[in-house]
Amino acid sequence: MFQNIVSNPLKIPNNLTTDAQDLLWKLLVKNQKERIGYWEGIKEIKRHAFCASVNFEKLKSKQIPPPFVPDINETYFDNDYL
């Protein structure tokens, strides 16, 4: 698996928004010095277009409800992986 990660090209699903794809590309750059957040840390990531609508102060103080709350009685994994 490690060799696949290091050697094979990254495949980002095309059903994600352009901003989501761009952020993933930038987070998963193999050379850490070229990766988003390397030079300025979280500030750089927060400035990305994908995060533009996030109010980080409200998020930090837990004033934003989660987009999904899992049912503790449900399983969300494929049976092949259980």
Sine and cosine of phi, psi and omega as CSV:
sin_phi,cos_phi,sin_psi,cos_psi,sin_omega,cos_omega
0.00,0.00,-0.71,0.71,0.00,-1.00
-0.83,0.55,-0.70,0.71,-0.01,-1.00
-0.89,0.46,-0.60,0.80,0.06,-1.00
-0.89,0.46,-0.67,0.74,-0.01,-1.00
-0.90,0.44,-0.69,0.72,-0.05,-1.00
-0.96,0.29,-0.61,0.79,-0.18,-0.98
-0.99,-0.15,-0.54,0.84,-0.12,-0.99
-1.00,0.00,0.48,-0.88,0.03,-1.00
-0.92,0.38,0.53,-0.85,0.00,-1.00
-0.96,0.27,0.66,-0.75,0.05,-1.00
-0.88,-0.47,0.91,-0.42,0.02,-1.00
-0.97,-0.22,0.76,-0.65,0.01,-1.00
-0.85,0.53,0.70,-0.72,-0.03,-1.00
-0.99,0.11,0.01,1.00,0.06,-1.00
-1.00,0.03,0.03,1.00,0.09,-1.00
-1.00,0.08,0.37,-0.93,0.06,-1.00
-0.90,0.43,0.35,-0.94,0.03,-1.00
-0.85,0.52,-0.66,0.75,0.02,-1.00
-0.90,0.43,-0.65,0.76,0.02,-1.00
-0.90,0.43,-0.69,0.72,0.03,-1.00
-0.87,0.49,-0.70,0.71,-0.03,-1.00
-0.89,0.46,-0.70,0.72,0.01,-1.00
-0.89,0.45,-0.69,0.72,0.03,-1.00
-0.87,0.49,-0.71,0.71,0.06,-1.00
-0.82,0.57,-0.71,0.70,-0.07,-1.00
-0.95,0.30,-0.50,0.87,0.05,-1.00
-0.97,0.23,-0.47,0.88,-0.12,-0.99
-0.97,-0.25,0.29,0.96,0.08,-1.00
-0.87,0.49,0.74,-0.67,-0.09,-1.00
-0.93,0.37,-0.59,0.80,0.03,-1.00
-0.99,0.13,0.93,-0.37,-0.11,-0.99
-0.87,0.49,-0.48,0.88,-0.01,-1.00
-0.96,0.29,-0.27,0.96,0.04,-1.00
-0.98,-0.17,-0.13,0.99,-0.08,-1.00
-0.97,0.23,0.62,-0.79,0.06,-1.00
-0.87,0.50,0.70,-0.72,0.00,-1.00
1.00,-0.09,-0.22,0.97,-0.03,-1.00
-0.90,0.44,-0.71,0.71,-0.11,-0.99
-1.00,0.06,-0.63,0.78,-0.08,-1.00
-0.90,-0.44,0.10,0.99,0.03,-1.00
0.91,0.41,-0.54,-0.84,-0.10,-1.00
-0.88,0.47,-0.47,0.89,0.00,-1.00
-0.84,0.54,-0.66,0.75,-0.01,-1.00
-0.91,0.40,-0.65,0.76,0.01,-1.00
-0.93,0.37,-0.66,0.75,0.01,-1.00
-0.89,0.46,-0.47,0.88,0.01,-1.00
-0.98,0.18,-0.18,0.98,-0.02,-1.00
-0.90,0.43,0.53,-0.85,-0.04,-1.00
-0.83,0.56,-0.54,0.84,0.00,-1.00
-0.87,0.48,-0.53,0.85,-0.05,-1.00
-1.00,-0.08,0.07,1.00,-0.11,-0.99
-0.85,0.53,-0.57,0.82,-0.06,-1.00
-1.00,0.02,-0.01,1.00,-0.04,-1.00
-1.00,0.07,0.80,-0.60,0.12,-0.99
-1.00,-0.05,0.99,-0.16,-0.13,-0.99
-0.93,0.36,-0.45,0.89,0.06,-1.00
-0.92,0.39,-0.70,0.71,0.04,-1.00
-0.92,0.40,-0.63,0.78,0.02,-1.00
-0.88,0.47,-0.72,0.70,0.00,-1.00
-0.88,0.48,-0.61,0.79,-0.02,-1.00
-1.00,-0.02,0.22,0.98,0.08,-1.00
0.87,0.50,0.58,0.81,0.03,-1.00
-1.00,-0.07,-0.03,1.00,0.00,-1.00
-0.95,-0.30,0.84,-0.55,0.01,-1.00
-0.94,0.34,0.57,-0.82,0.01,-1.00
-0.92,0.39,0.53,-0.85,0.00,-1.00
-0.95,0.32,-0.31,0.95,-0.03,-1.00
-0.53,-0.85,0.78,-0.63,0.08,-1.00
-0.89,-0.46,0.92,-0.38,-0.04,-1.00
-0.94,0.35,0.55,-0.83,0.09,-1.00
-0.99,0.12,0.86,-0.52,-0.07,-1.00
-0.92,0.40,-0.22,0.97,0.02,-1.00
-1.00,-0.06,-0.05,1.00,0.00,-1.00
-0.97,-0.23,0.42,-0.91,0.14,-0.99
-0.93,-0.36,0.69,-0.73,-0.07,-1.00
-0.91,-0.41,0.34,0.94,-0.02,-1.00
-0.93,-0.36,0.51,-0.86,0.10,-1.00
-0.91,0.42,0.68,-0.73,-0.01,-1.00
-0.84,0.54,-0.43,0.90,0.03,-1.00
-0.91,0.42,-0.33,0.94,-0.05,-1.00
-0.96,-0.27,0.03,1.00,0.00,-1.00
-1.00,0.01,0.00,0.00,0.00,0.00
